[in-house]
Amino acid sequence: MYQMIFVFVFSFSMGTTLAQIDFKAQREHMVKVQLRNRDITDPATLEAMLKVPRHQFVPQNLREVAYTDGPLPIGEGQTISQPYIVAYMTQVLELQPDHKVLEIGTGSGYQAAVLAEIVDSVYTMEIVQKLGHYARKRLKKQRYNNVQVRIGDGYHGWPEKAPFDGIMVTAGAEQIPPKLTEQLKEGGKMIIPVGPHRGIRHLVLLTKKKGKIKRKNLMAVRFVPFTRKKEE
Ligand code: SAH
């Protein structure tokens, strides 16, 4: 009898430990196969992707597939981007530890956490109240104290906290919101998926140089749409 209890306790504790090791191993595998083997080379981005527990940002029933090579649903018809896209968009901003970044489209909060591992402060806006609320709670629980979540339409940016060294829009826009480029610092970079509503969008990289905006089209992507508040 004693032996049985021992076996039970032993296998239970082994089980939890293994589950934890497993997520870390999955994360390492993700970074190697999905990021390094492609074109992600920025050390800060790779390190952040190794660190942030993506499985804590997806719905409970999808934890086991959190590190797979694709986007996942996060409720309210929205998605958390594919790890590669998260890393790619982070890398192109060429972030530094003293940077201040604005993200539009908090969603799960995962991308904000990745940014928060690299920069000094992250300001992120989410239009869907429920998502913003949960992301805020999740980020707090994960001790990302350098992230502020604001619920509202990101079309106008966050002027009180501007200018930003980097701006990342994680919802597909038809046009580049002018208020966002205004809130970019001299030398700052912005990455945004742009294109027609039902068509193919491109990740567009904008750089502010001597007050002027330089535009570069990067790869074709799929993103959930950038929406606006009904009254606007
Ligand atoms: N970055 C997120 C995924 C973003 S999905 C993550 O890491 O999980 C795109 C998000 O943008 C959705 O949550 C959507 O509700 C939000 N969104 C769309 N239009 C917006 C707007 N105008 N302002 C703020 N958020 C917006």
Residues whose N, C-alpha, C, O or C-beta is under 5 A from the ligand:
A	BS01	SAH	Q78 T79 I80 S81 I104 G105 T106 G107 S108 G109 Y110 Q111 M125 E126 I127 V128 L131 G152 D153 G154 Y155 T170 A171 V224 P225 F226 T227 R228
